[in-house]
């Protein structure tokens, strides 16, 4: 990633299919934690975007994996997307442990993990969000988030529409 040798493919990506594939691949991990995934976008068949499907998928998988790992049994993770004039905004929302306000500015640093994340899941590497941020840059996307400790987090990935 850092050497910039990974190429970016441009392909038409169906958002409902992508979210469906990711939700299916993450289902076992979610079930093991007692967490459910609500794919609010599964019935919207028409929205597509031109981007690298594999890289986009890795970013969303990171968000969903974190949501699963830092949610408690019985909680729900929401997947959604909305179309804006110049972009598609993907959303992954949980009601898990959240990110302490004083640590939020560091969560995209390589190997950084918030203190509450270390307590909840000691074996994490602190690379997931770092890699997601690197991949987002590769596809020209922007990551935003909102979080409050003990109230969960919502991660947004704003992917620009291809300019024709």
Buried (B, 14 or more C-beta within 10 A) or exposed (E): EEEEEEEEEEEEBBBBEBBBBBBEEBEEBBEEBEBBBEBEBBEBEEBBBBBBBEBBBBBBBBBBBBBBBBBEEEBBBBBBBEBEEEBBBBBBBBBBBBBBEEBBEEBBEEEBBBEBBEEBEEEBEBBBBBBBBBBBEBBBBBBEBBBEBEEBBBBBBBBBBEEE
